Amino acid sequence: MDAPKAGYTFEYLIETLNDSSHKKFFNVSKLGGTKYDALPYSIRVLLEAAVRNCDGFFMKKEDVMNILDWKTKQSNVEVPFFPARVLLQDFTGIPAMVDFAAMREAVKTLGGDPKKVHPACPTDLTVDHSLQIDFSKCAIQNAPNPGGGDLQKAGKLSPLKVQPRKLPCRGQTTCRGSCDSGELGRNSGTFSSQIENTPILCPFHLQPVPEPETVLKNQEVEFGRNRERLQFFKWSSRVFKNVAVIPPGTGMAHQVNLEYLSRVVFEEKDLLFPDSVVGTDSHITMVNGLGILGWGVGGIETEAVMLGLPVSLTLPEVVGCELTGSSNPFVTSIDVVLGVTKHLRQVGVAGKFVEFFGSGVSQLSIADRTTIANMCPEYGAILSFFPVDNVTLKHLEHTGFSKAKLESMETYLKAVKLFRNDQTSSGEPEYSQVIQINLNSIVPSVSGPKRPQDRVAVTDMKSDFQACLNEKVGFKGFQIAAEKQKDIVSIHYEGSEYKLSHGSVVIAAVISCTNNCNPSVMLAAGLLAKKAVEAGLHVKPYIRTSLSPGSGMVTHYLSSSGVLPYLSKLGFEIVGYGCSTCVGNTAPLSEAVLNAVKQGDLVTCGILSGNKNFEGRLCDCVRANYLASPPLVVAYAIAGTVNIDFQTEPLGTDPTGKNIYLNDIWPSREEVHRVEEEHVILSMFKALKEKIEMGNKRWNSLEAPDSVLFPWDLKSTYIRCPSFFDKLTKEPVALQPVENAHVLLYLGDSVTTDHISPAGSIARNSAAAKYLMNRGLTPREFNSYGARRGNDAVMTRGTFANIKLFNKFIGKPAPKTIHFPSGQTLDVFEAAELYQKEGIPLIILAGKKYGSGNSRDWAAKGPYLLGVKAVLAESYEKIHKDHLIGIGIAPLQFLPGENADSLGLSGRETFSLTFPEELAPGITLNIQTSTGKVFSVIASFENDVEITLYRHGGLLNFVARKFS
């Protein structure tokens, strides 16, 4: 895998900075003259990376010139891209690291040196998806879910003891009570705090207060439940070069990326170049709001980058988005984000870069920009890029970048024309297309009830929900009979009686995704909570409320601004730092609520400040899920229903019986900004950096091996050596025909990676549950699919195990299919297992947009291990199609205008096809069925690289052969 020295071809472009003779850079602005000046800023970053890494081997001079000629070559050529770094989160990071560990085994078996298997690219892995909400609200009354049984196996971990103490008032006349009185919280000690390195201040006394019991208890169970995984991560950080693990309890991958990992400009051996990143989290795109080129490519491609290979992408079109006007003072930053998201989705930017310019850009904070960039998966763009400008530099100064660093950064970016200035008269770059968005046109809204793109104005929420009850079952409808739409079911909870109906809120979560990077909306939620508590409003106790900040910085400014106790009073108590409700890890609803929902067949609701709300994602029994800004999450929780018109109906009444409306407690934008400027301070960012660099007591004391090869525990139900390399040979074998393949599943449109590879809880009657129970685990120890992504046996059994999977063979949502040789209706895994025993290959029939949603490598790995040889769909989500190729599954596509119905396919036939020796991108293949029908399909390979990977049986085999 050795190659010529990178950058050699263009070393004549190397210059030194004016202000520092020892710092060098490739001055790509001198390449191509006016051609360069016309390039979009995002393409200039691609060009710089190409010039710097041009070695005539992985990156050729022709590739550099193609990027320079972007105007004529866009959408027509493939170009390699070497990102500066890789970011993994633990759900998708653990299979990547398990693959690396397994690759060491395979390389040794083939006679190679396993010590050579290291990531070649700097890789950060954040352990942020392990947290589950075992304790919330009144923590002492909650029973923990021990999950995977590691608490029993490993023994109880040493707790970090909490010693609540009453702090003296010191005579302050404004004191409203002792710091641990519980008057502002639901129980004693509920003042939330940040752990270890960022002490929280009592909002009334400005004195440190202890860690809340809730956070400590959730962390205790998290470390116990995930001990094996954490030990594996620690082994990885020890034996693999260029791997840094950010331990649990620190923050979300995307937020830590913004607050700590982002460089904006890299400096490596005195060479300056733009920061860029790819990774396995769908939120990677957030960093584009800082002027850092980055996007999610999934686990398989990320592993390739970690091994020194480039990402291959079609040179994209770049849509220029001009922002004009200013937003209404009553809309939140999230409304702006959702407004821009809806507009971009309507325009159609799928598979393109979006780049923002215009007078409105300067009005957006970095938090606004990063949140807009974060929503790329929802409007289909590869990324949304905000070039570095004065707002960016001011933000970086605010977060702790030194003056010297900022000066050299600005000098460098201006030298290579990557710095955008509204005042310059040089004009904007040329774009593939220009669209305009007037910020004045944006109104407050939510999204739901089943898809993030279905946006609803808050003023229309009540009528829209009523329409959803009436509509047929689909993306918006629930088809509730008219005579049952006003049904009410009474429940008894904690000694009181409550009434549930269609639209009742049963889950309300302010979580990390999308919003917590934006202080304005988080503080707005806190200020609204403060006004609500002061007005005598409350949240019904049966509603599962939670607050899971993206990082300790959020906790810090919520606490220092004095709003955290009020959030806690309403039930929004900090449960920990990690994805929880967003990935289906909410605590179980009470039996009273579950029985009422079942009894009345109620369409109850979850409301959350995330960016994913597919049906069944939060909880199996919660059919309607809405995305909203944090203050609206709090508002709907107080209302207790989404079936409300905030303009005309009150949230509740004060102690005197006076109606309190949302408008009465909604904080003004000026109030939010004033609090933000006062409390989001530099010390918080410094504290986060110290916390990451110092780690925490549990992580630092965790024992892990440091052997060259990982000592696999054959009894482990978390970490298992996968079977991808079992039949690996030194040379690839010829492509084998697919003969007499049965259809495993016959699927419709918009099958998501959630349908293919669920990340939430493991159902007790599932194939994965049977596997775990056979190994002595109880349902309380199952944990989640996400936590067990390092075990291919669990993940294969979890493939297509989503209860909302609609297989046309079955005719209703269920994780079932038909094993045609026997006629049995079985779990998908059980049917696939029978087919494999019989030596029968499998294919999947699907409609449009197969594999949309989060980019999960197991959505490809799972079908591969089930025996799926090909998928035949009308169209694909690109990332998922890349994953299929990367694992060795052929992505086949119906000819335009054709599908299974138009061709008269029932899915009960068998299918056969042969691959030619000269397999070419986009080649047409013939499929013959057992009924005698022959039809043509497109082999959806886009370039020679994809064909090479497919010939090797996937990317993992290709890379392993390079090391042997």
Secondary structure as the mmCIF struct_conf table of DSSP 4:
data_model
#
loop_
_struct_conf.conf_type_id
_struct_conf.id
_struct_conf.beg_label_comp_id
_struct_conf.beg_label_asym_id
_struct_conf.beg_label_seq_id
_struct_conf.end_label_comp_id
_struct_conf.end_label_asym_id
_struct_conf.end_label_seq_id
HELX_LH_PP_P HELX_LH_PP_P1 PRO A 4 LYS A 5
TURN_TY1_P TURN_TY1_P1 ALA A 6 GLY A 7
HELX_RH_3T_P HELX_RH_3T_P1 TYR A 8 LEU A 13
STRN STRN1 ILE A 14 LEU A 17
TURN_TY1_P TURN_TY1_P2 ASN A 18 ASP A 19
STRN STRN2 SER A 20 PHE A 26
HELX_RH_3T_P HELX_RH_3T_P2 VAL A 28 LYS A 30
BEND BEND1 LEU A 31 GLY A 32
TURN_TY1_P TURN_TY1_P3 GLY A 33 GLY A 33
HELX_RH_AL_P HELX_RH_AL_P1 THR A 34 ASP A 37
TURN_TY1_P TURN_TY1_P4 ALA A 38 ALA A 38
BEND BEND2 LEU A 39 LEU A 39
HELX_RH_AL_P HELX_RH_AL_P2 TYR A 41 ARG A 52
TURN_TY1_P TURN_TY1_P5 ASN A 53 ASN A 53
BEND BEND3 GLY A 56 MET A 59
HELX_RH_AL_P HELX_RH_AL_P3 LYS A 61 LEU A 68
TURN_TY1_P TURN_TY1_P6 ASP A 69 ASP A 69
HELX_RH_AL_P HELX_RH_AL_P4 TRP A 70 LYS A 73
TURN_TY1_P TURN_TY1_P7 GLN A 74 ASN A 76
STRN STRN3 GLU A 78 PHE A 81
BEND BEND4 ALA A 84 ALA A 84
STRN STRN4 ARG A 85 GLN A 89
HELX_RH_AL_P HELX_RH_AL_P5 ASP A 90 THR A 109
TURN_TY1_P TURN_TY1_P8 LEU A 110 GLY A 111
HELX_RH_3T_P HELX_RH_3T_P3 PRO A 114 LYS A 116
BEND BEND5 ALA A 120 CYS A 121
STRN STRN5 THR A 123 THR A 126
BEND BEND6 HIS A 129 HIS A 129
BEND BEND7 ASP A 134 PHE A 135
BEND BEND8 LYS A 137 CYS A 138
HELX_RH_3T_P HELX_RH_3T_P4 ALA A 139 GLN A 141
HELX_LH_PP_P HELX_LH_PP_P2 ASN A 142 PRO A 144
TURN_TY1_P TURN_TY1_P9 GLY A 147 GLY A 148
BEND BEND9 GLY A 149 GLY A 149
HELX_RH_AL_P HELX_RH_AL_P6 ASP A 150 ALA A 154
HELX_LH_PP_P HELX_LH_PP_P3 LYS A 156 PRO A 159
HELX_LH_PP_P HELX_LH_PP_P4 LYS A 166 PRO A 168
TURN_TY1_P TURN_TY1_P10 ARG A 170 GLY A 171
TURN_TY1_P TURN_TY1_P11 THR A 173 THR A 174
BEND BEND10 GLY A 177 GLY A 177
TURN_TY1_P TURN_TY1_P12 CYS A 179 ASP A 180
BEND BEND11 SER A 181 GLY A 182
TURN_TY1_P TURN_TY1_P13 GLU A 183 LEU A 184
BEND BEND12 GLY A 185 ASN A 187
TURN_TY1_P TURN_TY1_P14 SER A 188 GLY A 189
TURN_TY1_P TURN_TY1_P15 GLU A 196 ASN A 197
BEND BEND13 THR A 198 THR A 198
STRN STRN6 LEU A 201 LEU A 201
TURN_TY1_P TURN_TY1_P16 PRO A 203 HIS A 205
STRN STRN7 PRO A 208 PRO A 208
HELX_LH_PP_P HELX_LH_PP_P5 PRO A 210 PRO A 212
HELX_RH_AL_P HELX_RH_AL_P7 GLU A 213 ARG A 225
TURN_TY1_P TURN_TY1_P17 ASN A 226 ASN A 226
HELX_RH_AL_P HELX_RH_AL_P8 ARG A 227 VAL A 239
BEND BEND14 PHE A 240 PHE A 240
TURN_TY1_P TURN_TY1_P18 LYS A 241 ASN A 242
STRN STRN8 VAL A 243 ILE A 246
TURN_TY1_P TURN_TY1_P19 PRO A 248 GLY A 249
BEND BEND15 THR A 250 THR A 250
STRN STRN9 GLY A 251 GLY A 251
HELX_RH_AL_P HELX_RH_AL_P9 ALA A 253 VAL A 256
HELX_RH_PI_P HELX_RH_PI_P1 ASN A 257 LEU A 261
BEND BEND16 VAL A 264 VAL A 264
STRN STRN10 VAL A 265 GLU A 268
TURN_TY1_P TURN_TY1_P20 LYS A 269 ASP A 270
STRN STRN11 LEU A 271 PRO A 274
STRN STRN12 SER A 276 GLY A 279
BEND BEND17 THR A 280 ASP A 281
HELX_RH_3T_P HELX_RH_3T_P5 SER A 282 LEU A 290
TURN_TY1_P TURN_TY1_P21 GLY A 291 GLY A 291
STRN STRN13 LEU A 293 GLY A 296
HELX_RH_AL_P HELX_RH_AL_P10 GLY A 298 MET A 306
TURN_TY1_P TURN_TY1_P22 LEU A 307 GLY A 308
HELX_LH_PP_P HELX_LH_PP_P6 LEU A 309 PRO A 310
STRN STRN14 VAL A 311 THR A 314
STRN STRN15 VAL A 318 THR A 324
BEND BEND18 GLY A 325 GLY A 325
TURN_TY1_P TURN_TY1_P23 PRO A 329 PHE A 330
BEND BEND19 VAL A 331 VAL A 331
HELX_RH_AL_P HELX_RH_AL_P11 SER A 333 VAL A 347
TURN_TY1_P TURN_TY1_P24 ALA A 350 GLY A 351
BEND BEND20 LYS A 352 LYS A 352
STRN STRN16 PHE A 353 PHE A 357
BEND BEND21 GLY A 358 GLY A 358
TURN_TY1_P TURN_TY1_P25 SER A 359 GLY A 360
HELX_RH_3T_P HELX_RH_3T_P6 VAL A 361 GLN A 363
BEND BEND22 LEU A 364 LEU A 364
HELX_RH_AL_P HELX_RH_AL_P12 ILE A 366 ASN A 374
TURN_TY1_P TURN_TY1_P26 MET A 375 MET A 375
HELX_RH_AL_P HELX_RH_AL_P13 CYS A 376 TYR A 379
TURN_TY1_P TURN_TY1_P27 GLY A 380 GLY A 380
BEND BEND23 ILE A 382 ILE A 382
STRN STRN17 LEU A 383 PHE A 385
STRN STRN18 VAL A 388 VAL A 388
HELX_RH_AL_P HELX_RH_AL_P14 ASN A 390 HIS A 398
TURN_TY1_P TURN_TY1_P28 THR A 399 GLY A 400
HELX_RH_AL_P HELX_RH_AL_P15 LYS A 403 ALA A 415
TURN_TY1_P TURN_TY1_P29 VAL A 416 LYS A 417
STRN STRN19 PHE A 419 PHE A 419
TURN_TY1_P TURN_TY1_P30 ASP A 422 GLN A 423
BEND BEND24 SER A 425 SER A 426
HELX_LH_PP_P HELX_LH_PP_P7 GLU A 428 GLU A 430
BEND BEND25 SER A 432 SER A 432
STRN STRN20 GLN A 433 ASN A 438
HELX_RH_3T_P HELX_RH_3T_P7 LEU A 439 SER A 441
STRN STRN21 SER A 445 SER A 447
BEND BEND26 PRO A 449 LYS A 450
TURN_TY1_P TURN_TY1_P31 PRO A 452 GLN A 453
STRN STRN22 ARG A 455 ALA A 457
HELX_RH_3T_P HELX_RH_3T_P8 VAL A 458 ASP A 460
HELX_RH_AL_P HELX_RH_AL_P16 MET A 461 ASN A 470
BEND BEND27 GLU A 471 GLU A 471
HELX_LH_PP_P HELX_LH_PP_P8 LYS A 472 LYS A 472
BEND BEND28 VAL A 473 LYS A 476
HELX_RH_3T_P HELX_RH_3T_P9 ALA A 482 LYS A 484
TURN_TY1_P TURN_TY1_P32 GLN A 485 LYS A 486
STRN STRN23 ILE A 488 TYR A 493
TURN_TY1_P TURN_TY1_P33 GLU A 494 GLY A 495
STRN STRN24 SER A 496 SER A 501
TURN_TY1_P TURN_TY1_P34 HIS A 502 GLY A 503
STRN STRN25 SER A 504 SER A 504
STRN STRN26 VAL A 505 VAL A 510
BEND BEND29 SER A 512 SER A 512
TURN_TY1_P TURN_TY1_P35 CYS A 513 CYS A 517
HELX_RH_AL_P HELX_RH_AL_P17 PRO A 519 GLU A 534
TURN_TY1_P TURN_TY1_P36 ALA A 535 GLY A 536
TURN_TY1_P TURN_TY1_P37 PRO A 541 TYR A 542
BEND BEND30 ILE A 543 ILE A 543
STRN STRN27 ARG A 544 LEU A 547
BEND BEND31 GLY A 550 GLY A 550
STRN STRN28 SER A 551 SER A 551
HELX_RH_AL_P HELX_RH_AL_P18 GLY A 552 SER A 560
TURN_TY1_P TURN_TY1_P38 SER A 561 GLY A 562
HELX_RH_AL_P HELX_RH_AL_P19 LEU A 564 LYS A 569
TURN_TY1_P TURN_TY1_P39 LEU A 570 GLY A 571
STRN STRN29 ILE A 574 ILE A 574
BEND BEND32 TYR A 577 GLY A 578
HELX_RH_3T_P HELX_RH_3T_P10 THR A 581 VAL A 583
TURN_TY1_P TURN_TY1_P40 GLY A 584 GLY A 584
HELX_LH_PP_P HELX_LH_PP_P9 THR A 586 SER A 590
HELX_RH_AL_P HELX_RH_AL_P20 GLU A 591 GLY A 600
TURN_TY1_P TURN_TY1_P41 ASP A 601 ASP A 601
STRN STRN30 CYS A 605 LEU A 608
BEND BEND33 SER A 609 ASN A 611
TURN_TY1_P TURN_TY1_P42 GLU A 615 GLY A 616
BEND BEND34 ARG A 617 LEU A 618
TURN_TY1_P TURN_TY1_P43 ASP A 620 CYS A 621
STRN STRN31 ALA A 624 LEU A 627
HELX_RH_AL_P HELX_RH_AL_P21 PRO A 630 ALA A 639
TURN_TY1_P TURN_TY1_P44 GLY A 640 GLY A 640
STRN STRN32 THR A 641 THR A 641
BEND BEND35 VAL A 642 ASN A 643
TURN_TY1_P TURN_TY1_P45 PHE A 646 THR A 648
BEND BEND36 GLU A 649 GLU A 649
BEND BEND37 LEU A 651 LEU A 651
STRN STRN33 GLY A 652 THR A 653
TURN_TY1_P TURN_TY1_P46 PRO A 655 THR A 656
BEND BEND38 GLY A 657 GLY A 657
STRN STRN34 ASN A 659 ILE A 660
HELX_RH_AL_P HELX_RH_AL_P22 LEU A 662 ILE A 665
HELX_LH_PP_P HELX_LH_PP_P10 TRP A 666 SER A 668
HELX_RH_AL_P HELX_RH_AL_P23 ARG A 669 HIS A 679
BEND BEND39 VAL A 680 VAL A 680
HELX_RH_AL_P HELX_RH_AL_P24 LEU A 682 MET A 694
HELX_RH_AL_P HELX_RH_AL_P25 LYS A 697 SER A 701
BEND BEND40 VAL A 708 LEU A 709
TURN_TY1_P TURN_TY1_P47 LEU A 714 LYS A 715
BEND BEND41 THR A 717 TYR A 718
BEND BEND42 SER A 723 SER A 723
TURN_TY1_P TURN_TY1_P48 PHE A 724 LYS A 727
BEND BEND43 LYS A 730 GLU A 731
HELX_LH_PP_P HELX_LH_PP_P11 PRO A 732 PRO A 737
STRN STRN35 VAL A 738 TYR A 746
BEND BEND44 ASP A 749 ASP A 749
STRN STRN36 THR A 752 THR A 752
HELX_RH_AL_P HELX_RH_AL_P26 THR A 753 ILE A 756
BEND BEND45 SER A 757 SER A 757
BEND BEND46 GLY A 760 GLY A 760
STRN STRN37 SER A 761 SER A 761
TURN_TY1_P TURN_TY1_P49 ARG A 764 ASN A 765
BEND BEND47 SER A 766 SER A 766
HELX_RH_AL_P HELX_RH_AL_P27 ALA A 767 ASN A 774
TURN_TY1_P TURN_TY1_P50 ARG A 775 GLY A 776
HELX_RH_3T_P HELX_RH_3T_P11 PRO A 779 GLU A 781
STRN STRN38 SER A 784 SER A 784
TURN_TY1_P TURN_TY1_P51 TYR A 785 GLY A 790
HELX_RH_AL_P HELX_RH_AL_P28 ASP A 792 GLY A 798
TURN_TY1_P TURN_TY1_P52 THR A 799 PHE A 800
TURN_TY1_P TURN_TY1_P53 ILE A 803 LYS A 804
STRN STRN39 PHE A 806 PHE A 806
TURN_TY1_P TURN_TY1_P54 LYS A 808 ILE A 810
BEND BEND48 GLY A 811 LYS A 812
STRN STRN40 PRO A 813 PRO A 813
BEND BEND49 ALA A 814 PRO A 815
STRN STRN41 LYS A 816 HIS A 819
TURN_TY1_P TURN_TY1_P55 PHE A 820 GLY A 823
STRN STRN42 GLN A 824 ASP A 827
HELX_RH_AL_P HELX_RH_AL_P29 VAL A 828 LYS A 837
TURN_TY1_P TURN_TY1_P56 GLU A 838 GLY A 839
STRN STRN43 LEU A 842 LEU A 845
BEND BEND50 LYS A 848 LYS A 849
STRN STRN44 TYR A 850 TYR A 850
TURN_TY1_P TURN_TY1_P57 GLY A 851 GLY A 851
STRN STRN45 SER A 852 SER A 852
BEND BEND51 GLY A 853 ASN A 854
TURN_TY1_P TURN_TY1_P58 ASP A 857 ASP A 857
HELX_RH_AL_P HELX_RH_AL_P30 TRP A 858 LEU A 866
TURN_TY1_P TURN_TY1_P59 GLY A 867 GLY A 867
STRN STRN46 VAL A 868 ALA A 873
BEND BEND52 GLU A 874 GLU A 874
STRN STRN47 TYR A 876 TYR A 876
HELX_RH_AL_P HELX_RH_AL_P31 LYS A 878 ILE A 887
TURN_TY1_P TURN_TY1_P60 GLY A 888 GLY A 888
STRN STRN48 ALA A 890 PHE A 894
HELX_LH_PP_P HELX_LH_PP_P12 LEU A 895 LEU A 895
TURN_TY1_P TURN_TY1_P61 PRO A 896 GLY A 897
TURN_TY1_P TURN_TY1_P62 ALA A 900 GLY A 904
BEND BEND53 GLY A 907 GLY A 907
BEND BEND54 GLU A 909 GLU A 909
STRN STRN49 PHE A 911 LEU A 913
BEND BEND55 GLU A 917 GLU A 918
TURN_TY1_P TURN_TY1_P63 PRO A 921 GLY A 922
STRN STRN50 THR A 924 THR A 929
TURN_TY1_P TURN_TY1_P64 SER A 930 THR A 931
BEND BEND56 GLY A 932 GLY A 932
STRN STRN51 VAL A 934 ALA A 939
BEND BEND57 ASN A 943 ASN A 943
HELX_RH_AL_P HELX_RH_AL_P32 ASP A 944 ARG A 951
TURN_TY1_P TURN_TY1_P65 HIS A 952 GLY A 953
BEND BEND58 GLY A 954 GLY A 954
HELX_RH_AL_P HELX_RH_AL_P33 LEU A 955 PHE A 963
#
